[in-house]
Amino acid sequence: MDPSDIERARDVLHDLLVEAGSMALARRAATAVEMKDDGSPVTGADQAIDAWFAEQLPRAFPGVGVVGEEGAGIAGSAGTFFVDPIDGTQAYLDGLPYWGPTVCLVRDGVLELGAFYVPPLREYWFAARGHGAFRDGVRLTIGPPRWDDRRQVLLVPSRFHMRRHGHWPGKIRAFGSAAAHLALVAAGAGVATVVPRWSLWDVGCGALLVTEAGGRIATLDGAPYDVVNGEPGLPFAAGASTALQNLAAAFAGRTDGEG
């Protein structure tokens, strides 16, 4: 994509995600809640925003398809947007700060664009292939971590402590959103994150943020991994190269494959 197309996409997606976030905030107090088969919650707000994106994205980007977590499905010839209307639904319900709508555009098997908005913090994250990763317009760059630094943060799922055993010398934190964990790694707030169970709408934007900021996506044993074309749903880690090497060493032979 040329720079003018990217700038337009950045601005259009900003407006759409801010509107989606406002819809979620307005509906939170009264939204209906159900449980999916996997035990995760889904709300009326998730479903309404999912359907809204299916209407709005093809209008803003003619020819695109849409695949939404809550069932939206529209075919298109100009790439496909994968949509999570509220990544971090439990955090949303609990009144925690890190949750929000996230989308990514896949064209010809390649992640082209990603956007994530955090309504409680009014943060807008955006990445475009070959053009960088940004938080509120500030370009992100991942630096190498210091392995002996006890303050370094690993971002993990909330049940990580029940499933994995190893030696991590720093801190472990869970915010309840894979999109947020990946974004925070791209910004340097965490040196790495582990994502055990996922769909592309959860992680597409975050994976692009990490790679455009200079980080890597890898399997838990350190091998390179592509979230679009690799084995679907395979547990992966994201972060600086050194952090992923150290993460693989810390948990080598000490995992059951789940998070």
LUMVO-532048 format. One line per 5 residues: number of its first residue (from 1); their letters; for each residue x, y, z of N, C-alpha, C. Coordinates in steps of 0.02 Angstrom, whole numbers, plus 32768, in hexadecimal, padded with zeros to 4 digits. Layout:
% LUMVO-532048
NUM	a	X:Y:Z:X:Y:Z:X:Y:Z | ... $
% end
This chain:
% LUMVO-532048
1	mdpsd	802A:7FC4:8000:8000:8000:8000:802C:803E:8000 | 8017:8071:7FDB:803F:80AE:7FDA:802E:80D9:8018 | 805A:8108:8028:8051:812F:8066:800D:8152:806C | 7FF3:816C:8035:7FB3:818F:8039:7F7A:815F:804A | 7F7D:8121:802F:7F4A:80EF:8040:7F50:80DB:808A $
6	ierar	7F8D:80D6:80A2:7F97:80C3:80E8:7F7E:80FA:8116 | 7F8C:8139:8106:7F74:8170:812F:7F28:8171:8132 | 7F09:8166:80F8:7EC0:8164:80F7:7EA6:812A:8122 | 7EC4:80EF:811A:7EAE:80B5:8141:7EB7:80C1:818B | 7EEF:80DF:819E:7EFB:80EF:81E5:7EC4:811C:8200 $
11	dvlhd	7EB2:814F:81DB:7E81:817F:81F4:7E3A:8162:81F4 | 7E29:813D:81BF:7DE6:811E:81BC:7DDE:80EB:81F3 | 7E10:80C1:81FC:7E0B:808E:8230:7E09:80AE:8276 | 7E2D:80E4:827F:7E2A:8107:82BE:7DE2:811B:82CE | 7DC1:813A:829D:7D7D:8152:82A9:7D4D:8118:82B5 $
16	llvea	7D55:80E2:8290:7D29:80A8:8299:7D34:8088:82DE | 7D73:8080:82F1:7D80:805E:8331:7D6C:808A:836D | 7D75:80CB:8366:7D5E:80F8:839C:7D12:80F3:83A3 | 7CEF:80F2:836B:7CA6:80EB:836E:7C92:80A9:838D | 7CB4:8073:8379:7CA6:8031:8396:7CB3:8031:83E1 $
21	gsmal	7CE9:8052:83F6:7CF8:8056:843E:7CC3:807D:8463 | 7CA9:80B2:8445:7C74:80D9:8465:7C34:80AF:846B | 7C26:8087:8439:7BEC:805A:843C:7BF4:8029:8475 | 7C30:800D:847C:7C3C:7FDD:84B2:7C34:7FFD:84F7 | 7C50:8038:8500:7C4A:805A:8540:7C01:806A:8551 $
26	arraa	7BDB:8080:851F:7B96:8092:852B:7B6B:8056:853D | 7B7D:801B:8525:7B55:7FDF:852F:7B6B:7FB5:856C | 7BA4:7FC6:858A:7BC1:7F98:85BB:7B94:7F8B:85F7 | 7B74:7FBD:8611:7B4D:7FB4:864F:7B11:7F87:8645 | 7AF5:7F86:8608:7AB7:7F62:85FE:7ABC:7F28:85CD $
31	tavem	7AF9:7F19:85B5:7AFF:7EE6:8581:7AF1:7EA0:859C | 7AD1:7E77:8572:7AC5:7E30:8583:7B06:7E0A:857D | 7B0F:7DD7:85A8:7B4C:7DAF:85A8:7B3A:7D65:85A2 | 7B5B:7D43:8574:7B54:7CFB:856C:7B9A:7CDC:856E | 7B9C:7C9B:8576:7BDD:7C78:8576:7BE2:7C4E:8537 $
36	kddgs	7C1B:7C52:8516:7C28:7C29:84DB:7C3A:7BE2:84F1 | 7C40:7BB6:84C0:7C51:7B70:84CF:7C96:7B6A:84EF | 7CC3:7B9A:84DF:7D06:7B96:84FC:7D0A:7BB6:8542 | 7CD1:7BCD:855C:7CCF:7BE9:859F:7CDC:7C34:85A2 | 7CE8:7C53:8569:7CF4:7C9C:8568:7CB1:7CC1:855F $
41	pvtga	7CAD:7CFE:8579:7C6E:7D23:8574:7C66:7D45:8531 | 7C28:7D4D:851B:7C17:7D76:84E2:7BDC:7DA2:84F6 | 7BDE:7DE1:84E3:7BAA:7E0F:84F8:7B82:7E28:84BC | 7B49:7E46:84CC:7B23:7E66:8497:7B4A:7E9C:8474 | 7B77:7EBD:8498:7BA1:7EF0:8479:7BD1:7ED2:8446 $
46	dqaid	7BF0:7E98:8457:7C1B:7E76:8427:7BF5:7E69:83E6 | 7BB9:7E4D:83ED:7B92:7E39:83B2:7B7C:7E75:8389 | 7B66:7EAB:83AA:7B50:7EE6:8387:7B89:7F08:8362 | 7BC3:7F0D:8382:7BFC:7F2E:8363:7C18:7F04:832B | 7C18:7EC2:8332:7C2E:7E95:82FD:7C04:7EA1:82BE $
51	awfae	7BC2:7EA3:82C6:7B96:7EAF:828D:7BA1:7EF5:8270 | 7BAD:7F26:829B:7BB9:7F6B:8285:7BF8:7F6F:825A | 7C2E:7F4F:826F:7C6B:7F4E:8247:7C5E:7F2E:8203 | 7C35:7EFA:8200:7C27:7ED9:81C1:7C04:7F08:818F | 7BE1:7F39:81A9:7BC2:7F6C:817E:7BF4:7FA3:816C $
56	qlpra	7C19:7FB9:819D:7C42:7FF5:8194:7C83:7FE9:816D | 7CA4:7FB1:8178:7CE5:7FA7:8157:7CDF:7FA3:810B | 7CAE:7F7E:80EF:7CA8:7F7E:80A5:7C95:7FC2:8088 | 7C73:7FEB:80AF:7C63:802F:8098:7CA2:8059:8095 | 7CCC:8052:80C7:7D0A:807A:80CB:7D40:8060:809D $
61	fpgvg	7D40:801E:8092:7D73:7FFD:8068:7D50:7FD0:8036 | 7D38:7FED:7FFF:7D11:7FC6:7FCE:7D35:7F87:7FB7 | 7D11:7F51:7FB6:7D2C:7F11:7F9D:7D49:7EE4:7FD2 | 7D50:7EFC:8010:7D6D:7ED0:8043:7D38:7EA0:805E | 7D51:7E67:8076:7D27:7E39:809B:7D2F:7E45:80E5 $
66	vvgee	7D02:7E29:810C:7D04:7E30:8155:7CF6:7DED:8175 | 7D20:7DDB:81A5:7D14:7DA0:81CF:7D17:7DB7:8217 | 7CDE:7DB2:823A:7CDA:7DC8:827F:7CD9:7D8F:82B0 | 7CF3:7D9B:82EB:7CF3:7D67:831F:7CAD:7D50:8330 | 7C7D:7D7C:832E:7C3A:7D6A:8342:7C0C:7D58:8308 $
71	gagia	7C2B:7D47:82CF:7C03:7D2A:8299:7BFD:7D52:825A | 7C13:7D90:8259:7C0F:7DB8:821C:7C38:7D97:81E5 | 7C1C:7D94:81A9:7C3F:7D75:8171:7C2A:7D93:812F | 7C58:7DB6:810E:7C4B:7DD5:80CE:7C86:7DC6:80A0 | 7C78:7DAC:8065:7CAD:7D9D:8035:7CC4:7DDD:8013 $
76	gsagt	7D04:7DDE:8000:7D1F:7E18:7FDD:7D5C:7E04:7FB5 | 7D6C:7E2D:7F83:7DA4:7E1E:7F57:7DE1:7E4A:7F64 | 7DDB:7E7A:7F92:7E12:7EA9:7F9F:7E32:7E9D:7FE3 | 7E32:7E5E:7FFA:7E4C:7E4D:803C:7E14:7E44:806D | 7E26:7E2D:80A9:7DF4:7E1F:80DD:7E08:7E3F:811E $
81	ffvdp	7DDA:7E63:813C:7DE3:7E7C:8180:7DCB:7E47:81B1 | 7DF6:7E38:81E1:7DE3:7E0C:8219:7DD5:7E3A:8255 | 7D9C:7E30:8275:7D83:7E60:82A7:7D76:7E3D:82E9 | 7D93:7E59:831E:7D7E:7E48:8362:7D5E:7E87:837F | 7D1B:7E85:8388:7CF9:7EC3:839D:7D0D:7EDB:83E2 $
86	idgtq	7D1C:7EAC:8410:7D37:7EBE:8451:7D69:7E87:8465 | 7DA8:7E94:845B:7DDA:7E65:8473:7DE5:7E73:84BD | 7DDC:7E3F:84E6:7DDF:7E49:852E:7D9A:7E53:854C | 7D6A:7E2A:8537:7D24:7E35:854D:7D1D:7E31:8598 | 7D41:7E02:85B9:7D3B:7DFD:8601:7D57:7E3C:8623 $
91	ayldg	7D8E:7E56:860A:7DA9:7E95:8625:7D77:7ECD:861B | 7D56:7ECE:85E2:7D22:7EFF:85D3:7CEB:7EFB:8607 | 7CD4:7EBF:8615:7C9E:7EB6:8646:7CB4:7EC7:868D | 7CF4:7EBB:869B:7D0E:7EC7:86DF:7D22:7F10:86EA | 7D1E:7F39:86B8:7D31:7F7F:86C0:7D7C:7F8B:86BF $
96	lpywg	7DA2:7F5C:86A4:7DEB:7F64:869F:7DFC:7F8D:8660 | 7E38:7FA8:865D:7E46:7FD9:8627:7E59:7FBC:85E4 | 7E77:7F80:85E0:7E90:7F69:85A0:7E60:7F39:857E | 7E39:7F55:8550:7E0C:7F30:8524:7DFA:7F5F:84EB | 7DE0:7F43:84B5:7DCA:7F6F:8480:7DC4:7F4C:843D $
101	ptvcl	7DA9:7F6F:840B:7DA2:7F54:83C8:7DE5:7F51:83A5 | 7DEF:7F1C:837F:7E2C:7F15:8358:7E1C:7EF5:8315 | 7E3F:7F0B:82E1:7E35:7EF1:829E:7E78:7EE8:827C | 7E7A:7EBA:824C:7EB5:7EB4:8222:7E9F:7EA4:81DB | 7EC5:7EBB:81AA:7EB6:7EAE:8164:7EE9:7E7D:8149 $
106	vrdgv	7ED0:7E46:812D:7EFB:7E14:810D:7EEC:7E15:80C2 | 7F21:7E1A:809B:7F1A:7E1A:8052:7F4E:7DEB:8034 | 7F37:7DBB:800D:7F65:7D8B:7FEE:7F91:7D68:8021 | 7F74:7D57:805A:7F98:7D32:808D:7FCA:7D5A:80B5 | 7FC5:7D9D:80B2:7FF4:7DC8:80D5:7FCE:7DFA:8100 $
111	lelga	7FE5:7E05:813D:7FC9:7E3A:8167:7FDE:7E7E:814B | 7FAD:7EA7:8139:7FBC:7EE8:811D:7FB3:7F21:814F | 7F7D:7F1E:8176:7F6C:7F53:81A5:7F52:7F35:81E6 | 7F5B:7F5A:821C:7F3D:7F47:825B:7F2D:7F85:8284 | 7EF6:7F83:82A8:7EE3:7FBB:82D2:7EC2:7FA1:8312 $
116	fyvpp	7ECF:7FC3:8349:7EB5:7FB0:838B:7EA8:7FF0:83B2 | 7E6D:7FF3:83D1:7E5C:802E:83F8:7E49:8018:843F | 7E62:803D:8471:7E55:802E:84B7:7E29:8067:84D2 | 7DE7:805D:84D4:7DBA:8094:84E6:7DC7:80B4:852A | 7DD3:808E:8560:7DDD:80AF:85A1:7E1B:80DD:85A3 $
121	lreyw	7E4D:80CD:857A:7E8B:80F4:857A:7E91:8121:853D | 7E62:811A:850E:7E62:8140:84D0:7EA4:8138:84A9 | 7EBE:80FC:84A9:7EFB:80ED:8483:7EE9:80CE:8440 | 7F0A:80E6:840C:7F00:80CB:83C9:7F42:80AF:83AF | 7F41:806F:83A0:7F7C:804C:8387:7F70:803A:833E $
126	faarg	7FA4:8044:8315:7F9D:8038:82CD:7FDF:801F:82B1 | 7FDA:7FEF:8283:8016:7FD5:8261:8005:7FC8:8218 | 8035:7FD3:81EC:802F:7FC4:81A5:806F:7FA1:818E | 8067:7F6D:8168:80A1:7F46:8152:80D4:7F71:812E | 8111:7F70:8147:8147:7F96:8129:8148:7FE0:813A $
131	hgafr	8118:7FF6:8163:8113:803E:8172:8112:804D:81BD | 811D:801B:81E7:8125:8027:822E:80E8:801A:8259 | 80F3:801F:829A:80C0:8015:82CD:80BD:8054:82F7 | 8080:8067:830C:8077:80A7:832E:8044:80A2:8367 | 8050:80C7:839B:801E:80D3:83CF:8011:811E:83D2 $
136	dgvrl	7FD4:8131:83C4:7FC1:8178:83C3:7FF2:81A1:8399 | 8006:8185:8361:8030:81A9:8332:807B:81A6:8340 | 808E:8189:8378:80D5:8184:838A:80EF:8140:8374 | 8125:8140:834C:8140:8101:8332:815F:80D7:8369 | 8154:8096:8365:816B:8067:8397:81A8:8041:837F $
141	tigpp	81D7:8035:83AD:8212:800E:839E:8221:7FE2:83DA | 8228:7FA1:83CF:8239:7F72:8404:8284:7F6F:840D | 829C:7F7A:8449:82E3:7F75:8458:82F3:7F32:8478 | 8332:7F1E:8478:8345:7EDE:8497:833F:7EE1:84E3 | 8321:7EAD:8501:831B:7EAC:854B:835D:7E96:856B $
146	rwddr	8363:7EA5:85AB:839B:7E8C:85D2:8382:7E50:85F9 | 839E:7E17:85EB:8385:7DD9:8609:838C:7DD8:8655 | 83BE:7DFC:8670:83C8:7DFB:86B8:83A0:7E30:86DC | 8374:7E53:86B9:834C:7E88:86D7:830D:7E6B:86F5 | 8307:7E6B:8737:82CD:7E4E:8759:828D:7E77:874D $
151	rqvll	8292:7EB1:872F:8258:7EDA:8723:8237:7ECC:86DF | 8255:7EA4:86B4:8238:7E98:8673:81F6:7E71:867A | 81C7:7E82:864F:8183:7E69:8655:8172:7E38:861D | 8157:7DFF:8630:813B:7DCE:8602:80EF:7DD3:8608 | 80CC:7DDE:85D1:8084:7DE4:85D1:8065:7DA1:85BD $
156	vpsrf	8037:7D89:85E5:801F:7D44:85DE:7FD3:7D40:85E7 | 7FB5:7D08:85D3:7F6E:7CFC:85E2:7F63:7CF5:862D | 7F25:7CFF:8642:7F16:7D01:868A:7F21:7CBE:86AC | 7F1C:7C86:8687:7F26:7C44:86A6:7F6C:7C27:8698 | 7F99:7C51:8683:7FDC:7C3B:8672:7FFE:7C17:86AC $
161	hmrrh	7FF3:7C31:86E9:8014:7C15:8723:7FFC:7BCE:8733 | 7FC1:7BBB:8719:7FA6:7B79:8725:7FBD:7B46:86F2 | 7FD7:7B5E:86BA:7FE6:7B32:8682:8030:7B29:8673 | 8059:7B5C:8682:809F:7B5B:866E:80CD:7B62:86AB | 8105:7B43:86A6:8136:7B45:86DC:817B:7B51:86BF $
166	ghwpg	819E:7B80:86DA:81E0:7B90:86C2:81FD:7BC6:86EE | 8235:7BE1:86D8:8256:7C15:86FF:8257:7C55:86D6 | 822F:7C85:86E9:8230:7CC7:86CA:824B:7CF8:86FE | 8283:7D1A:86F0:82A4:7D42:8724:8282:7D85:8733 | 8255:7D99:8706:8235:7DDA:8710:81EE:7DD4:872A $
171	kiraf	81C3:7E01:8713:817E:7E04:872B:814F:7DE5:86F7 | 8115:7DCD:870F:80E1:7DB3:86E3:80A2:7DDA:86EF | 8081:7DEF:86B8:8044:7E15:86BD:8011:7DFC:868A | 7FD1:7E02:869C:7F9A:7DEF:866F:7F66:7E26:866F | 7F56:7E40:8633:7F25:7E75:862D:7EE3:7E5E:860E $
176	gsaaa	7EE0:7E20:85F7:7EA0:7E05:85DF:7E92:7E11:8596 | 7EC3:7E26:856F:7EB8:7E32:8528:7EF8:7E22:8502 | 7EF4:7DF2:84D4:7F2E:7DE1:84AA:7F43:7E1C:847F | 7F11:7E41:8465:7F21:7E7C:843D:7F49:7EAF:8465 | 7F34:7EBA:84A4:7F58:7EE9:84CE:7F9D:7ED0:84E0 $
181	hlalv	7FA4:7E90:84EF:7FE6:7E75:8500:8017:7E7F:84C6 | 8001:7E70:8489:802D:7E78:844F:803E:7EC1:8444 | 800C:7EED:844A:8019:7F34:8441:804B:7F4E:8475 | 8044:7F39:84B3:8071:7F50:84E8:80B8:7F36:84DD | 80BF:7EFB:84C2:8102:7EE2:84B1:8120:7F0E:847A $
186	aagag	80F8:7F1F:8448:8111:7F4B:8413:8128:7F8E:842E | 8108:7FA5:8464:8119:7FE5:8483:8150:7FE0:84B7 | 8166:7FA3:84C6:819C:7F9A:84F6:8185:7F94:853E | 8143:7F92:854A:812B:7F8B:858F:8131:7F43:85A8 | 813B:7F15:857B:814B:7ED0:858C:8180:7EB8:855C $
191	vatvv	81AD:7E8C:8571:81E1:7E74:8544:81C8:7E3D:8517 | 8192:7E1A:852C:8177:7DE3:8503:8131:7DD3:851D | 810B:7DB1:84F3:80CA:7D97:8508:80C2:7D51:84EC | 809B:7D29:850F:8089:7CE5:84F9:803F:7CE4:84E9 | 802E:7CCA:84AE:7FE8:7CC6:8498:7FD7:7C7D:848A $
196	prwsl	7FB4:7C5B:84B7:7FAA:7C13:84AF:7F70:7BFF:8482 | 7F38:7C23:8487:7EFD:7C13:845F:7EE3:7C53:8440 | 7ED6:7C52:83FE:7EC7:7C90:83DC:7EA6:7C83:8399 | 7E88:7CB7:837E:7E72:7CBA:8338:7E90:7CF9:831A | 7E8F:7CFD:82D7:7EB1:7D34:82B7:7E95:7D78:82CA $
201	wdvgc	7E54:7D7B:82D8:7E38:7DBC:82EC:7E53:7DD3:832F | 7E6A:7DA4:835A:7E88:7DB7:839A:7ECD:7DD5:8392 | 7EF5:7DB7:8365:7F3D:7DC4:8367:7F59:7DE4:8328 | 7F32:7DEB:82F3:7F4E:7E05:82B4:7F6C:7E49:82BB | 7F47:7E78:82D8:7F62:7EBB:82E2:7FA0:7EB9:830F $
206	gallv	7F9B:7E97:8347:7FD2:7E95:8376:8011:7E76:8359 | 8009:7E41:8332:8043:7E21:8312:8065:7E52:82E3 | 803D:7E79:82BD:805A:7EAA:8290:807B:7EE3:82B6 | 805D:7EF8:82ED:807D:7F2B:8317:80C2:7F14:832E | 80C6:7ED6:8345:8106:7EBC:835E:813A:7EB8:8327 $
211	teagg	8129:7E9C:82EE:815B:7E94:82B9:816F:7ED7:829B | 813F:7F05:8294:8150:7F47:827A:8179:7F70:82AB | 8175:7F5F:82EB:819E:7F81:831E:81E3:7F61:8325 | 81F0:7F2C:82FE:8231:7F0C:8300:8235:7ECC:8327 | 81FC:7EB2:833E:81FB:7E74:8363:81EE:7E38:8336 $
216	riatl	81E6:7DFE:8356:81DB:7DBF:8332:819F:7D9B:834E | 8182:7D70:8324:814F:7D40:8339:816E:7CFB:8331 | 8168:7CD1:8365:8189:7C90:8364:815F:7C5D:838A | 8169:7C1E:837A:814C:7BE9:83A2:816D:7BE9:83E6 | 8152:7BC2:8414:816D:7BC4:8458:81B3:7BA6:845E $
221	dgapy	81C8:7B82:842A:820E:7B69:842A:823C:7B97:8403 | 8222:7BD0:83EC:824C:7C03:83CD:824D:7C03:8382 | 8229:7BD6:8360:8229:7BD5:8317:81FD:7C0C:82FB | 820F:7C2A:82C3:81E6:7C5F:82A5:819F:7C46:8297 | 816E:7C72:829E:8128:7C5F:8296:8102:7C97:8274 $
226	dvvng	80D4:7C84:8247:80AA:7CB2:8221:8062:7CA7:8236 | 8041:7CD9:8255:7FFE:7CCF:826F:7FCA:7CC8:8238 | 7FDA:7CDD:81FB:7FAC:7CD7:81C3:7FB3:7C93:81A1 | 7FF0:7C7F:8194:7FFC:7C43:816C:8016:7C07:8192 | 8026:7C10:81D3:803F:7BD8:81FB:8006:7BAC:8213 $
231	epglp	8018:7B7A:823B:7FE5:7B4D:8257:7FB3:7B76:827F | 7F72:7B71:826E:7F40:7B9B:828F:7F3E:7B90:82DB | 7F3C:7BC7:8300:7F34:7BC3:8348:7F6F:7BA9:836F | 7FA9:7BA0:834E:7FE3:7B85:8372:7FFA:7BB8:83A7 | 8007:7BA2:83E4:8021:7BD0:8417:8060:7BF3:83FE $
236	faaga	8065:7C35:840B:80A0:7C59:83F3:80B4:7C8D:8427 | 80F0:7CA7:841C:810A:7CDD:8445:811E:7D16:8418 | 811F:7D53:8433:8131:7D8E:840D:815C:7DBB:8437 | 818F:7DD8:8418:81BA:7E06:843C:81FB:7E10:8417 | 822B:7E2F:8438:826E:7E37:841C:828F:7DF3:8414 $
241	stalq	82BC:7DED:83E4:82DC:7DAC:83D7:82FD:7D8F:8415 | 8321:7DB8:8439:8343:7DA0:8476:8310:7D89:84AA | 82DA:7DAD:84B1:82A7:7D9A:84E2:8288:7D57:84D0 | 827D:7D4A:848F:825F:7D0A:847B:828F:7CD0:8486 | 82CF:7CDC:847B:8301:7CA8:8489:8302:7C97:84D4 $
246	nlaaa	8300:7CCA:84FC:8302:7CBF:8544:82C1:7CA0:855D | 8289:7CB4:853F:8249:7C96:8552:8248:7C4C:8542 | 8260:7C39:8507:8262:7BF3:84F4:828E:7BCB:8524 | 82C7:7BE9:8538:82F3:7BC7:8568:82D3:7BC1:85AC | 82AE:7BF3:85C1:8291:7BF3:8604:825B:7BBE:860C $
251	fagrt	8237:7BAF:85D5:8200:7B7F:85DB:820C:7B3F:85B1 | 824A:7B34:859D:825A:7AFA:8574:8249:7ABA:859A | 8221:7A8F:8579:820F:7A4F:8597:81E2:7A54:85D3 | 81C4:7A8F:85E0:819C:7A97:861D:8156:7AB2:860D | 813A:7A9F:85D4:80F8:7AB7:85C1:80CB:7A7E:85AB $
256	dgeg	808A:7A87:85B7:805A:7A54:85A1:8037:7A68:8561 | 804D:7AA0:8543:8030:7AB5:8503:7FF1:7ADD:8508 | 7FDC:7AEF:8544:7FA0:7B18:854B:7FAF:7B54:8576 | 7F80:7B85:8573:7F8A:7BC2:859B:7F4F:7BD0:85C6 $
% end
